[in-house]
Amino acid sequence: MPYLALYRRWRPQTFAQVVGQEHVVRTLRNAISLGRVAHAYLFSGPRGTGKTSIAKLLAKALNCEHGPTPDPCDQCKPCARIREGYSMDVIEIDAASNRGIDEIRDLRERVRFAPAEERYKVYIIDEVHMLTTEAFNALLKTLEEPPRHVVFVLATTEVYRVPATILSRCQRFDFRRLTVEELAGQIRRVLAAEGIEADDDAVTLISRCAEGSLRDALSLLEQVISFSDGRLTYAQVAGVLGVVGIDVLDEFSDILMRHDIPGALRLIDRIINDGKDVRQFFRDAVQHARDLLVARECRDPKDVAHLVGVSHSRAMYLVEEAARFSYERLVEIIEQLSAVEKDLRWAGQSRIMAEVAMVRLVGTPTRQPEQAKGPEQAKGLQQTRGPQAKGPGQATDTGQVEGTEQARGLAHPRAHESTEPQAPPSIDAAGASTPGPAQASAPDLLQRVINDIKNKKSNGRWAILSNARIVSIDERVVTLGFDQSFDMNSRLIMQAGAREAIEEALSAQLGRRVSLRCVKVDPVMGPGNGNEMETNGEPGGPELRPKQEVSASFEAVAEPPSSADSPAESRILVDPLNDDDPGDNEDMEQPLIDNDPDISRDPMVRQVAMFFGGRVLKAVRERPDKQG
């Protein structure tokens, strides 16, 4: 007799031999006992979980000489014919290769004939989701009202591709993946029958690699048996299956804990030189990190052994090892390893990508939360963010703050920002940011940004920056400071795409993507403060003109000064311009107020006119006695 593979020899021949799927077995047995067998069943679930095997058991139970019975004898002629696969009345159809309407028409013609040998004709249509839409439609009527002697069993791994009209005509059973314990138990029964010894760790490794499929587990077992010399060890199984051993994964976790970059590079080199697939290493590393996360959160070795699928001694080790990591660090490791494993699928230079990923992952310290709860945490947070600004330039955060990233540039979930006001790092007189990488002059940078926005004809949005100064430049954030005009400028920046235009210009000048942050600062007079403020028309003057808040409309009214001897109220009418007219753009940059030169020098009036893309047509000074 020719050799049969293990999964074929160990195919269950009675319902009692089925591993797992208790909900399916019990329902079918009760239906047969009560005489409530349906005319159509749909078995859905992952590969290797027993869909076709149970379909054949159902055919045996219906056609057994002692039946219909929930316990077929497996000895009579009908049972033998079904077991050996030559029964004329149990027809298996592969829908992947018989998926057209012609095949379904032929099936409709044949179902009308009575069984040739058995009591029932059983049609097992495997991978039924591969049928075409026309074939499904042609099957509908026959599936809904088949002859009394016909039972349909449809099997699929992708039930979502089966039309709802088919699902509604069938009794549906969802098969589940087998657990590691169930797979390991069946593997031990097979090994005992074959007279082969095996270590528990070896059996567990095979069970985990099968990923819930009993057919895969027996196929892997057969491959390892052919390699072994009579006893299966963990090293043999790991070598044959190409997986990374426990010792390598434990070494990897130790490297992560110590931030040992040279050790990580040596580990990748050894894995590649041993002929292992580097992508498989990252896949195993993700699973190992997940096991550590489970062990850290559960902490009970019994629960860990059950959830992870390992021995009790291994579960105790995982609990001890997981205590060295924080929850945030383990989640971070899983996320980054999963991303690398996915990217390696299309990588041309897998070794280089693996080494870069390991350097980034191993060299990244544990992420610290933004809210420091004690002096030590606060000190660490201050070291991460750099020195704080003090004195009159201290800033109050508006809440529109983009979080900074770790020193190595890895993307991490942003921690919750503290609601307490914090001062950004300051820029010195030369304009260089203390913690940031940009060392260019801040006034020059701001002027280049203004010129860039002007050249793009951005409808006067550059005017928002006329009263701003650069307070700090971080790796990802540029902080602009405003004094009394902060409330108005912060609102204007959020309107009409102004923020996007400024961020785009800043990013282009700095050569990296940055976000904009606005803070309110005390006025610092004189040149060299990050941007020379305009005071009474002269840069660096002794006193800033008070700026009044105006509404964001084309007609803006400036409130009278608070001083009692204020001579007049100024009323300004702004006319919108068309950016397509170059002449208008020139006028927009220098709005003229011929009848009121004092108003024309007011920075706020100029800013409103330039932002809204208009020119000042008229400015009338009214006497106080005309009001009201």
C-alpha positions as CSV (number, residue, x, y, z in Angstrom):
1,M,0.0,0.0,0.0
2,P,1.5,3.4,-0.9
3,Y,2.5,5.7,1.9
4,L,-0.1,8.1,3.2
5,A,0.7,11.4,4.8
6,L,0.0,11.8,8.5
7,Y,-2.9,14.2,8.1
8,R,-4.6,11.7,5.7
9,R,-4.0,8.7,8.0
10,W,-5.3,10.6,11.0
11,R,-8.4,12.0,9.4
12,P,-11.2,11.4,11.9
13,Q,-13.5,8.5,10.9
14,T,-16.1,9.1,13.7
15,F,-17.5,12.2,15.4
16,A,-15.7,11.1,18.6
17,Q,-12.3,11.5,16.9
18,V,-12.9,15.1,15.9
19,V,-10.5,17.5,17.7
20,G,-12.2,20.7,18.8
21,Q,-15.3,22.0,17.0
22,E,-17.5,20.6,19.8
23,H,-20.3,23.0,18.9
24,V,-20.5,21.6,15.3
25,V,-20.2,18.0,16.3
26,R,-22.9,18.2,19.0
27,T,-25.4,20.0,16.8
28,L,-25.0,17.5,13.9
29,R,-25.3,14.5,16.2
30,N,-28.4,15.8,17.8
31,A,-29.9,16.7,14.4
32,I,-29.3,13.2,13.1
33,S,-30.7,11.6,16.3
34,L,-33.9,13.7,16.1
35,G,-34.3,13.3,12.3
36,R,-33.9,17.1,11.7
37,V,-31.2,16.9,9.1
38,A,-31.2,20.1,6.9
39,H,-31.0,19.9,3.2
40,A,-28.0,22.4,3.0
41,Y,-25.1,23.2,5.3
42,L,-22.4,25.8,5.1
43,F,-19.1,25.2,6.9
44,S,-16.8,28.2,7.2
45,G,-13.5,28.7,9.0
46,P,-9.7,28.7,8.7
47,R,-7.8,26.0,6.8
48,G,-7.2,22.7,8.4
49,T,-9.9,22.9,11.0
50,G,-12.0,19.9,9.9
51,K,-14.6,21.3,7.5
52,T,-14.2,18.6,4.8
53,S,-13.6,15.8,7.3
54,I,-16.9,16.6,9.2
55,A,-18.7,16.8,5.8
56,K,-17.6,13.3,5.1
57,L,-18.6,12.2,8.6
58,L,-22.1,13.6,8.0
59,A,-22.3,11.6,4.7
60,K,-21.2,8.4,6.6
61,A,-23.7,9.0,9.4
62,L,-26.6,9.4,6.9
63,N,-25.6,6.4,4.7
64,C,-24.4,3.9,7.3
65,E,-26.2,0.6,7.2
66,H,-27.2,1.1,10.8
67,G,-28.3,4.6,10.2
68,P,-29.0,7.4,9.9
69,T,-27.0,7.3,13.1
70,P,-24.9,9.8,15.0
71,D,-22.3,7.1,15.5
72,P,-21.4,5.5,12.1
73,C,-19.8,2.1,12.4
74,D,-17.1,2.7,9.9
75,Q,-17.2,-1.0,9.0
76,C,-20.1,-1.5,6.7
77,K,-19.8,-1.2,2.9
78,P,-21.3,2.4,2.6
79,C,-18.9,3.6,5.4
80,A,-15.9,1.9,3.7
81,R,-16.8,3.3,0.3
82,I,-17.1,6.8,1.7
83,R,-13.9,6.4,3.7
84,E,-11.9,5.2,0.7
85,G,-13.4,7.9,-1.5
86,Y,-15.0,5.9,-4.3
87,S,-18.7,6.2,-3.3
88,M,-20.8,7.2,-6.4
89,D,-23.2,9.1,-4.2
90,V,-20.8,11.3,-2.2
91,I,-19.6,13.8,-4.7
92,E,-16.8,16.2,-3.9
93,I,-16.6,19.3,-6.2
94,D,-13.7,21.7,-6.2
95,A,-15.4,25.1,-6.9
96,A,-12.0,26.7,-7.7
97,S,-11.8,24.6,-10.9
98,N,-15.5,24.1,-11.5
99,R,-16.7,27.6,-10.9
100,G,-18.7,28.4,-14.0
101,I,-22.4,28.3,-14.8
102,D,-22.0,25.2,-17.1
103,E,-20.8,23.1,-14.2
104,I,-23.7,24.2,-12.0
105,R,-26.1,23.4,-14.9
106,D,-24.7,19.9,-15.1
107,L,-25.0,19.5,-11.3
108,R,-28.7,20.6,-11.5
109,E,-29.3,17.9,-14.1
110,R,-27.7,15.1,-12.0
111,V,-29.3,15.9,-8.6
112,R,-32.7,14.7,-10.0
113,F,-31.5,11.1,-10.3
114,A,-31.9,8.8,-7.3
115,P,-28.8,7.5,-5.4
116,A,-27.0,4.6,-7.1
117,E,-25.7,2.9,-3.9
118,E,-26.4,4.9,-0.8
119,R,-29.4,6.3,1.0
120,Y,-28.5,9.9,0.3
121,K,-26.6,11.8,-2.4
122,V,-24.3,14.2,-0.6
123,Y,-22.7,17.0,-2.6
124,I,-19.6,18.5,-0.9
125,I,-18.7,21.8,-2.7
126,D,-15.3,22.9,-1.4
127,E,-14.1,26.5,-1.6
128,V,-17.6,27.5,-2.7
129,H,-16.7,31.2,-2.6
130,M,-14.8,30.7,-5.9
131,L,-18.1,30.2,-7.8
132,T,-19.0,33.0,-10.2
133,T,-22.0,35.2,-9.6
134,E,-23.8,33.5,-12.5
135,A,-23.1,30.1,-11.0
136,F,-24.4,31.2,-7.6
137,N,-27.6,32.4,-9.2
138,A,-28.0,29.2,-11.1
139,L,-27.6,27.2,-7.9
140,L,-30.2,29.2,-5.9
141,K,-33.3,27.3,-6.8
142,T,-31.8,23.8,-6.5
143,L,-30.2,24.8,-3.1
144,E,-33.5,26.1,-1.9
145,E,-35.7,23.1,-2.8
146,P,-33.5,20.0,-3.6
147,P,-34.9,16.5,-4.0
148,R,-35.5,14.6,-0.7
149,H,-32.5,12.4,-1.3
150,V,-30.0,15.2,-1.7
151,V,-27.9,17.0,1.0
152,F,-25.6,19.9,0.1
153,V,-22.5,20.7,2.2
154,L,-20.7,23.9,1.2
155,A,-17.3,24.7,2.6
156,T,-15.4,27.9,2.5
157,T,-12.5,29.8,4.1
158,E,-13.9,33.2,3.0
159,V,-17.6,33.3,4.0
160,Y,-17.9,37.0,3.3
161,R,-17.6,36.3,-0.4
162,V,-20.6,34.0,-0.4
163,P,-23.8,35.9,-1.4
164,A,-26.5,36.5,1.2
165,T,-29.0,34.6,-0.9
166,I,-26.9,31.5,-0.5
167,L,-26.3,32.0,3.2
168,S,-30.0,32.3,3.9
169,R,-30.7,28.9,2.4
170,C,-28.1,27.0,4.5
171,Q,-27.4,26.2,8.1
172,R,-24.1,27.9,8.8
173,F,-21.4,26.5,11.1
174,D,-18.3,28.6,11.9
175,F,-15.3,26.5,12.6
176,R,-12.7,27.9,15.0
177,R,-8.9,27.6,15.1
178,L,-7.6,24.9,17.4
179,T,-5.8,26.0,20.6
180,V,-2.1,25.2,21.2
181,E,-3.2,22.7,23.9
182,E,-5.6,20.9,21.5
183,L,-2.9,20.7,18.8
184,A,-0.2,19.5,21.3
185,G,-2.5,16.8,22.6
186,Q,-3.2,15.4,19.1
187,I,0.5,15.6,18.2
188,R,1.4,13.5,21.3
189,R,-1.3,10.9,20.4
190,V,0.2,10.6,16.9
191,L,3.8,10.4,18.3
192,A,2.7,7.7,20.7
193,A,1.1,5.7,17.9
194,E,4.2,6.1,15.8
195,G,6.6,5.2,18.6
196,I,8.5,8.5,18.6
197,E,9.6,10.5,21.6
198,A,9.6,14.3,21.8
199,D,10.4,17.0,24.2
200,D,7.5,19.1,25.4
201,D,9.1,22.3,24.1
202,A,9.4,20.7,20.6
203,V,5.7,19.7,20.6
204,T,4.7,23.2,21.8
205,L,6.8,24.9,19.0
206,I,5.1,22.7,16.3
207,S,1.7,23.6,17.8
208,R,2.4,27.3,17.7
209,C,3.8,27.2,14.2
210,A,0.6,25.5,13.0
211,E,-1.4,28.6,13.9
212,G,-4.6,26.7,14.8
213,S,-4.6,24.3,11.8
214,L,-4.4,20.6,12.6
215,R,-3.5,19.7,9.1
216,D,-0.6,22.1,9.2
217,A,0.5,20.7,12.5
218,L,0.6,17.1,11.2
219,S,2.4,18.2,8.1
220,L,5.1,20.0,10.1
221,L,5.4,17.0,12.5
222,E,5.9,14.6,9.5
223,Q,8.7,16.9,8.2
224,V,10.5,17.0,11.6
225,I,10.1,13.2,12.1
226,S,11.9,12.7,8.8
227,F,14.8,14.8,10.0
228,S,15.1,13.5,13.5
229,D,16.9,10.3,14.7
230,G,14.0,9.0,16.8
231,R,13.6,11.8,19.3
232,L,12.3,15.3,18.6
233,T,14.2,18.1,20.3
234,Y,13.5,21.8,20.3
235,A,16.7,22.6,18.4
236,Q,15.7,20.1,15.7
237,V,12.3,21.5,15.3
238,A,13.5,25.1,15.2
239,G,16.2,24.2,12.7
240,V,13.8,22.3,10.3
241,L,11.0,24.9,10.5
242,G,13.4,27.9,10.2
243,V,12.1,29.7,13.2
244,V,14.2,31.5,15.7
245,G,15.0,29.6,18.9
246,I,14.0,30.7,22.4
247,D,17.6,31.4,23.3
248,V,17.8,34.0,20.5
249,L,14.5,35.6,21.5
250,D,15.7,35.8,25.1
251,E,19.0,37.4,23.9
252,F,17.0,39.9,21.9
253,S,14.9,41.0,24.9
254,D,18.1,41.4,26.9
255,I,19.6,43.5,24.2
256,L,16.5,45.7,24.2
257,M,16.7,46.2,27.9
258,R,20.4,47.2,27.8
259,H,20.1,49.3,24.6
260,D,23.1,47.3,23.3
261,I,23.3,48.4,19.6
262,P,26.5,46.5,18.8
263,G,24.9,43.4,20.3
264,A,21.8,43.9,18.1
265,L,24.0,44.2,15.0
266,R,25.9,41.0,15.9
267,L,22.5,39.2,16.4
268,I,21.3,40.2,13.0
269,D,24.6,39.0,11.5
270,R,24.4,35.6,13.2
271,I,20.8,35.1,12.1
272,I,21.6,35.8,8.5
273,N,24.8,33.7,8.6
274,D,22.8,30.8,10.0
275,G,20.6,30.9,7.0
276,K,17.5,32.1,8.8
277,D,15.0,34.4,7.2
278,V,15.3,37.8,8.7
279,R,11.6,38.5,8.2
280,Q,10.9,35.3,10.1
281,F,13.0,36.7,12.9
282,F,11.0,39.8,13.1
283,R,7.8,37.8,13.0
284,D,9.0,35.7,15.9
285,A,10.2,38.8,17.7
286,V,6.7,40.3,17.5
287,Q,5.2,37.1,19.0
288,H,7.9,37.2,21.8
289,A,7.1,40.8,22.6
290,R,3.4,40.0,22.7
291,D,4.2,37.1,25.1
292,L,6.1,39.5,27.3
293,L,3.2,42.0,27.3
294,V,0.8,39.2,28.3
295,A,3.1,38.1,31.0
296,R,3.6,41.6,32.4
297,E,-0.2,42.3,32.5
298,C,-1.3,38.9,33.8
299,R,1.6,38.0,36.1
300,D,0.0,34.7,37.1
301,P,2.1,31.9,35.5
302,K,-1.0,29.7,35.1
303,D,-2.8,32.4,33.1
304,V,0.4,33.1,31.1
305,A,0.9,29.4,30.3
306,H,-2.6,29.2,29.0
307,L,-2.7,32.5,27.0
308,V,0.8,32.1,25.6
309,G,0.7,28.4,25.1
310,V,4.0,27.5,26.9
311,S,5.0,25.3,29.8
312,H,4.6,26.4,33.4
313,S,8.4,26.9,33.8
314,R,8.6,29.0,30.7
315,A,5.6,31.1,31.8
316,M,7.4,31.8,35.1
317,Y,10.5,33.0,33.2
318,L,8.4,35.2,31.0
319,V,6.8,36.8,34.0
320,E,10.2,37.6,35.5
321,E,11.6,38.9,32.2
322,A,8.5,41.1,31.5
323,A,8.9,42.9,34.8
324,R,12.0,44.6,33.4
325,F,9.9,46.4,30.7
326,S,7.2,49.0,31.0
327,Y,3.9,48.7,29.3
328,E,4.6,51.6,27.0
329,R,7.9,50.1,26.0
330,L,6.5,46.7,25.1
331,V,3.7,48.3,23.0
332,E,6.3,50.5,21.3
333,I,8.4,47.4,20.5
334,I,5.4,45.5,19.1
335,E,4.3,48.4,16.9
336,Q,7.8,49.0,15.4
337,L,8.6,45.3,14.9
338,S,5.3,44.8,13.1
339,A,6.0,47.7,10.8
340,V,9.4,46.4,10.0
341,E,8.2,42.9,9.3
342,K,5.6,44.3,6.9
343,D,8.2,46.6,5.1
344,L,10.7,43.7,4.7
345,R,8.2,41.9,2.4
346,W,9.1,44.4,-0.4
347,A,12.6,45.3,0.7
348,G,15.4,44.8,-1.9
349,Q,18.1,45.0,0.8
350,S,16.6,43.2,3.7
351,R,19.7,43.1,5.8
352,I,20.2,46.9,5.6
353,M,16.6,47.5,6.6
354,A,16.8,45.0,9.4
355,E,20.0,46.6,10.8
356,V,18.6,50.1,10.6
357,A,15.4,49.0,12.3
358,M,17.3,47.3,15.1
359,V,19.5,50.3,15.7
360,R,16.5,52.5,16.0
361,L,14.6,50.1,18.2
362,V,17.4,49.2,20.5
363,G,18.8,52.7,20.7
364,T,15.4,54.2,21.7
365,P,15.0,54.6,25.5
366,T,11.8,54.0,27.2
367,R,9.2,56.7,26.4
368,Q,8.5,59.0,29.3
369,P,5.0,60.3,29.9
370,E,4.5,64.1,29.4
371,Q,2.9,64.6,32.8
372,A,5.7,64.4,35.3
373,K,4.4,63.2,38.7
374,G,7.5,63.7,40.7
375,P,10.8,65.6,40.9
376,E,12.8,62.9,39.1
377,Q,10.3,62.6,36.3
378,A,10.1,66.4,36.0
379,K,13.9,66.6,35.8
380,G,14.0,64.0,33.0
381,L,11.3,65.8,31.1
382,Q,13.2,69.0,31.3
383,Q,16.3,67.3,30.0
384,T,14.3,66.0,27.1
385,R,12.8,69.3,26.1
386,G,15.9,71.4,26.7
387,P,16.4,74.5,28.9
388,Q,13.4,76.6,29.7
389,A,13.1,80.3,28.8
390,K,13.0,82.7,31.7
391,G,12.5,86.4,32.1
392,P,10.4,88.8,30.1
393,G,10.3,86.5,27.1
394,Q,8.6,83.7,29.0
395,A,5.7,82.3,27.0
396,T,2.2,81.2,27.7
397,D,1.1,78.2,25.5
398,T,-2.1,78.7,23.5
399,G,-2.8,74.9,23.5
400,Q,-2.0,74.7,19.7
401,V,1.2,72.8,20.4
402,E,2.6,70.0,18.3
403,G,4.5,67.5,20.4
404,T,8.2,66.9,19.9
405,E,9.6,63.4,19.2
406,Q,12.3,61.4,20.7
407,A,15.9,62.2,20.1
408,R,16.3,59.5,17.4
409,G,13.4,60.7,15.4
410,L,11.1,57.7,15.9
411,A,7.4,58.3,15.6
412,H,5.7,57.6,18.9
413,P,2.2,58.2,20.1
414,R,2.1,61.7,21.6
415,A,1.7,61.8,25.4
416,H,-0.9,64.0,27.0
417,E,0.3,67.6,27.1
418,S,0.3,69.3,30.5
419,T,-2.2,72.1,30.9
420,E,0.2,74.3,32.9
421,P,1.8,77.2,30.9
422,Q,5.3,76.4,29.8
423,A,7.9,78.6,28.3
424,P,9.6,77.5,25.1
425,P,13.3,77.3,24.7
426,S,14.6,80.8,23.9
427,I,16.6,82.1,21.0
428,D,19.6,84.2,21.6
429,A,20.3,87.6,20.1
430,A,21.9,86.0,17.0
431,G,18.7,84.0,16.5
432,A,20.0,80.5,17.2
433,S,17.8,78.1,19.0
434,T,19.3,76.6,22.1
435,P,17.9,73.0,21.8
436,G,17.0,72.9,18.2
437,P,19.2,72.1,15.2
438,A,18.6,75.3,13.3
439,Q,21.4,77.8,13.8
440,A,20.4,80.4,11.2
441,S,19.6,83.9,12.2
442,A,16.0,84.1,13.4
443,P,15.3,87.5,11.8
444,D,16.8,86.4,8.5
445,L,14.8,83.2,8.6
446,L,11.6,85.1,9.3
447,Q,12.3,87.6,6.5
448,R,12.9,84.7,4.1
449,V,9.6,83.2,5.1
450,I,7.8,86.5,4.5
451,N,9.4,86.9,1.1
452,D,8.4,83.3,0.2
453,I,4.8,83.9,1.1
454,K,4.8,87.2,-0.8
455,N,6.1,85.6,-3.9
456,K,3.3,83.1,-3.8
457,K,0.7,85.9,-3.8
458,S,-0.9,84.5,-0.7
459,N,-3.5,87.3,-0.3
460,G,-1.5,89.2,2.3
461,R,-1.1,86.3,4.7
462,W,2.5,87.3,5.2
463,A,1.4,90.4,7.1
464,I,0.5,88.2,10.1
465,L,4.3,87.9,10.6
466,S,4.9,91.6,10.7
467,N,4.6,91.8,14.5
468,A,6.0,88.3,15.2
469,R,9.4,87.1,16.3
470,I,10.8,83.6,16.4
471,V,11.0,82.4,20.0
472,S,12.4,78.9,19.4
473,I,13.2,76.4,16.7
474,D,12.8,72.7,17.7
475,E,13.3,69.6,15.6
476,R,9.6,69.6,14.7
477,V,8.1,72.9,16.0
478,V,8.8,76.6,15.3
479,T,7.4,78.9,18.0
480,L,6.3,82.4,17.1
481,G,5.8,85.0,19.8
482,F,3.3,87.9,19.7
483,D,2.8,90.6,22.3
484,Q,-0.4,92.6,22.7
485,S,-1.7,91.5,19.3
486,F,-1.5,87.8,20.3
487,D,-5.3,87.3,20.5
488,M,-5.9,88.7,17.0
489,N,-2.9,87.0,15.3
490,S,-3.7,83.6,16.8
491,R,-7.2,83.8,15.3
492,L,-6.0,85.1,11.9
493,I,-3.5,82.3,11.6
494,M,-6.2,79.7,12.0
495,Q,-8.3,81.3,9.1
496,A,-8.2,80.9,5.4
497,G,-5.3,78.5,5.2
498,A,-2.8,81.0,6.7
499,R,-1.3,78.5,9.1
500,E,-0.7,76.0,6.3
501,A,1.0,78.7,4.2
502,I,3.3,79.7,7.0
503,E,4.2,76.1,7.9
504,E,4.9,75.3,4.3
505,A,7.2,78.3,4.0
506,L,9.0,77.4,7.3
507,S,9.4,73.8,6.2
508,A,10.9,74.8,2.9
509,Q,13.4,77.1,4.5
510,L,14.4,74.7,7.2
511,G,14.5,71.6,5.0
512,R,12.3,69.5,7.2
513,R,8.6,69.3,8.1
514,V,7.8,71.6,11.0
515,S,4.6,72.7,12.7
516,L,3.7,76.2,13.9
517,R,3.2,77.2,17.6
518,C,2.0,80.6,18.8
519,V,2.7,82.0,22.2
520,K,2.1,85.3,23.9
521,V,5.2,87.1,25.1
522,D,6.1,90.3,26.8
523,P,7.4,93.0,24.3
524,V,11.1,93.1,24.1
525,M,12.3,96.3,22.5
526,G,15.2,97.1,20.3
527,P,16.9,95.2,17.5
528,G,18.0,91.6,17.8
529,N,15.0,90.3,19.6
530,G,14.1,87.8,17.0
531,N,12.2,90.3,14.8
532,E,12.6,94.1,14.9
533,M,9.2,95.4,15.9
534,E,7.7,98.4,14.2
535,T,7.1,101.2,16.7
536,N,5.6,104.5,15.6
537,G,6.9,103.8,12.1
538,E,10.5,103.4,13.3
539,P,12.2,100.1,14.0
540,G,13.5,99.8,17.5
541,G,11.7,102.8,18.8
542,P,11.2,103.4,22.5
543,E,7.5,102.7,22.7
544,L,5.0,100.4,21.0
545,R,1.8,101.9,19.7
546,P,-1.2,100.3,21.5
547,K,-2.9,97.8,19.2
548,Q,-6.7,97.4,19.2
549,E,-8.4,94.2,18.4
550,V,-10.5,94.5,15.2
551,S,-13.1,92.2,13.8
552,A,-12.2,89.9,10.8
553,S,-14.2,91.7,8.2
554,F,-13.6,94.1,5.3
555,E,-14.8,97.1,7.4
556,A,-12.9,97.3,10.6
557,V,-13.4,99.9,13.4
558,A,-10.5,100.8,15.6
559,E,-11.5,101.6,19.2
560,P,-10.4,105.0,20.5
561,P,-7.4,105.0,22.7
562,S,-7.9,104.6,26.4
563,S,-6.3,108.0,27.1
564,A,-8.7,110.8,28.1
565,D,-7.2,113.3,25.7
566,S,-7.5,111.1,22.7
567,P,-8.4,113.5,19.9
568,A,-10.4,111.3,17.6
569,E,-11.7,108.0,16.5
570,S,-10.3,106.4,13.4
571,R,-12.7,104.7,10.9
572,I,-11.0,102.6,8.1
573,L,-12.6,101.2,5.0
574,V,-10.7,98.3,3.4
575,D,-11.3,97.4,-0.3
576,P,-10.5,93.8,-1.3
577,L,-7.9,93.3,-4.1
578,N,-7.5,90.6,-6.8
579,D,-4.3,88.7,-6.4
580,D,-4.2,88.2,-10.2
581,D,-3.5,91.9,-10.7
582,P,0.2,92.6,-10.1
583,G,-0.4,96.3,-9.6
584,D,-2.9,95.6,-6.9
585,N,-0.4,93.4,-5.1
586,E,2.1,96.2,-5.1
587,D,-0.5,98.6,-3.6
588,M,-1.4,95.9,-1.1
589,E,2.1,95.7,0.2
590,Q,2.1,99.5,0.7
591,P,-1.5,100.7,1.4
592,L,-1.8,104.4,1.2
593,I,-3.8,106.6,3.5
594,D,-3.2,110.1,2.0
595,N,-5.4,112.0,4.4
596,D,-4.1,110.5,7.6
597,P,-0.4,109.7,7.8
598,D,-0.5,108.7,11.5
599,I,-3.0,105.9,10.8
600,S,-1.0,104.7,7.8
601,R,2.0,103.9,10.2
602,D,-0.1,101.9,12.6
603,P,1.1,98.3,12.4
604,M,-2.3,96.9,13.1
605,V,-4.0,98.9,10.3
606,R,-1.3,97.7,7.9
607,Q,-1.7,94.2,9.1
608,V,-5.4,94.1,8.6
609,A,-5.2,95.6,5.2
610,M,-2.5,93.3,4.0
611,F,-4.0,90.1,5.4
612,F,-7.4,90.6,3.7
613,G,-5.7,91.6,0.4
614,G,-7.1,95.1,0.2
615,R,-6.1,98.7,0.2
616,V,-7.3,101.5,2.5
617,L,-9.5,103.8,0.6
618,K,-10.5,106.2,3.3
619,A,-9.5,107.0,6.9
620,V,-11.6,109.7,8.5
621,R,-10.8,111.2,11.9
622,E,-14.0,112.1,13.8
623,R,-14.1,114.5,16.7
624,P,-15.4,113.0,20.0
625,D,-18.4,115.5,20.0
626,K,-19.7,113.8,16.8
627,Q,-20.1,110.4,18.4
628,G,-23.4,109.0,19.6
